[in-house]
Amino acid sequence: MIRDTIARNLRQAREARELSQEQLGFLANVDRSYVGSLERREYNPTVEMLEKLAAPLGIEVIDFFKTEPGI
């Protein structure tokens, strides 16, 4: 399921940059609880939301959809 892939890649990218969910939320202007919900696969993010999260992570939106391990 694509939601699983996005959640995994979001968490990997966040942890690789040693950011907490709260820090990422602040940098992306998104509520911390929403970041956690995405990582737990509770929501389907919009493309706009992925753009907001990708910027502080230093990745491209397409990176959220990669199926091979590691970002």
N, C-alpha and C positions, 0 to 999 in steps of 0.2 A: 504494500500500500504506500502511496506517495507521501502520505502524512507521516509515516514511520521514517522514511528517508529524510524528509525535511527536519523532523525532530532530532534525529541522530546527527545530522550535519550541523544544525544550529548549536547543539550542545558541544560537539567536537570543536567547532570554531570558537565558541565562547571560552571553553576551558583551555584551548591552545593559547589564547591571549590572556589567560589568567584573570578573566572577568567574572564577577558574580552575576547572578541574574539581575540583581538590583543595579549594579554598575552598568550593565548593558542596557537595561531599561532607561536609566538616566541619560546615557549617551544617545540612545535612539529616540528619546522622548516618548517612551512606551511604558506603561505600568509594569512593574516587576512581576506582578502576579500573572500578567498576560504572557510574559516570556516563559515563566514556569509552565503555564497551561499549554503553550506550544510545544515545549519539550516533553510534556506528558501526553501529547497527541490529543488533547481535548478540543482543540479548535483547528479549523482550516484557515491558514493565513491568506490574506489577499496579496497580490503582487505588490501593492503599495506598502504593505507591512513588511514584506521581505526586503524591499528596497531600503526601508528605514533601518532594519536590522543589519543588512549587509554593509552599509556605509561604515559604522564604527568597528565592525569586525574586519574591515579591509578585504572583503571578498565581493564577488559578483553574485547577483541573484541566481544565476545558473548553477553556482556551486552548491546551493541548497538541494539541488535535484540529482547530484552525482551519486551513483550507486556504489562506486568503489570506495574503500575505506580511506579516510584522511582528507583533510581540506588544506 
